């Protein structure tokens, strides 16, 4: 037996190295992400400690209190904002927050740069009915935040909070009335 081991030393060492490599690959290999097509939820935006996709209607009522109005059988909760015309909106789906629209006015002293300081320059932009005035929808789908703002002045009209998603899913789910191209008004 010892004679067999000494004659095949190289072969035995090679087999041992291959077995160890195989075992290490099994343990060190990354586990596949169940939501591989979706970006990670790191640095997910939230509004008043409410996190879309995770927080519930009870959390909303606990943090924001009683809404000023409810629409669609409690599916949309309206809360007063600094605008006398437009309320903040919390959209619920199966008791979880699907979307929060924060209305921003000059009194809020919140600018586009405040969002960019946290999330960087937006890579995604869509154009809608306010684009003729320079207000576009800037999106950070992987962070669950978007805003309607004017790049030149830094003015904000709305900030949207949603569960992290892809840009394509964001467009179809939340911004179907927006376009990838700027339409020139006539």
N, C-alpha and C positions, 0 to 999 in steps of 0.2 A: 504494500500500500504506500509506504513512504517513497519507494522507488517511482511509483506512478505520479505522486505529487511533485517530486523534484523534476521529473521529465516534462511535466505539463504546467510548470510554475507560471509562465507567461499567460497561458490560456485561463488558468484559475483566477489570476489577478484581473484579467480582462473581464471575466464573468462577474466578479465581485464589484468592480467599478461600475459596470452596466446596471447591476441590480441596485446599487446605492443611488445612482443617477435616476433611475426609474422611480424609486421610492421618494426621493427628494422632489422630483417633478410633481408627483401626486399631491404632496403636502404643500408645496409652495405655489402651485398653480392658482391663479385668481379664480374665485367663484364667479360664474356668470351672473350678471345682474338680471333679475326678473323683468325689469323694465328697461331693457337694453336700449330701446329706441328713445327713451326719455333721458334728459340730462340729469345729473345728480342734483339733489335738493340742497346742496351747500349754498349758504348765503341767500336763502329764500327770503324774499321780502314779506313783511307783515304790516298790518295797520292796527295801531293801538293794541299790540300784542295778540291780534287775531290773525291766524295763519290759514289762508284758503287751502282747502283740501283736508285740513286736520280739524280746525275749530268747528264747533257746532252752533246751532241756533241758541242753545242755552248759554254758550260762551259769549255770543253776541249780546244777548240780553243782560248778562252779568257785567260785561265791560262797557257797553254803550247805553244801557237802560232801555226804557220803552221807546219804540220807534214813534215818529210823528205820524206815520201812515204805513199801512201794509197793502201790498198789491198781490194779485194772483194767489189768493188764499194763503197768504203768509210766505209766499215764495220770494218776494222782494220786500225788504224792510227799508224804509226811508228814514233818514236821520237829518236833523237840521245841520246846515253848513253855514259858512259865512256869506253865502249867496242867498238873497231873499227869494230867488226864482228857482234854484236847483238844489235838491237835497243830496246828501251822500246816499249811496245805495249799497245794500248788501243783498246779493242774489244767492239764494239757497237752493240746493238740490239734494233731496233725500236727507234733510236735516243738517247737511254740511255746507260750509261756505264754498260756493263755486267762484264768485267774483265779488270784489268790493270796488266801487267807484267813489273815490274821494274827490269832491269838488274843491277847487282851489281858486281863491280870489287874491287880489293885491293885499287885502288885510291879513292874509295868512303868512305873508312874507316868506313864501316858499318858492324857490326857483329851480329851473332845470339843472343848474350846476350842483344843487344839493343831491340830486339823484345820481348825477354823473360822478360826483366825488366818491360815492359808494360803489357803483357798478361800472364805472368807466364810460367811454363814449358808446352810444348805442350803435349796434351793427345792423339793426333791422328798422326799417321805416315803412309806414303805410300812409296813403293819402286819402283824405275824406272830404266832406263838405266844407270844412274849415280851412282846408289847405290853400285856398285862394288868398286867405289872410296870413298865410305863413305858418299856420298851426297844423303840425303833422303828428301822427301817432308813432312814437318811438318805443321799441319793444326790446325787452331783455327776457326772452321766453324761458331761459334756463334758470332765471332768478324769480320768475313769477311776478314781474312788475313791468308796467308800460306807462307812458304818460303822453298826454296831448299837450304839446308845448311849441313855443316859437324859438327856434335855434338862435336867431340873431339877438333877440331881446332877453331871452331866458325866462319869459313868462310861461306860467303853467296854467292850464284850464282844468285838467283832470289827471289823477293818478289812479291806475288800475292795478289791483292786486289779484292774483290768480295762482292756482297750483302750477309749479314748473312744468313746462311742456316743450314741444318743438315749435319752431316758427310756423310751419305748415298747419299744425293743429290749432295754434293760436288764431291764425287767420280764419279758419273755418268755424271754430267754436265761438270766438269773441268778436271778431272784426270782419265779418262777411261783407259788410257794406263799405269796407275800405278797399283800396286798390294799390297795386305795386307801382303804378305810374301816376305821375302828377297830370291831371287833366287841366288843360288851359281853359280858363273861362272866356266866353265869347261876348 
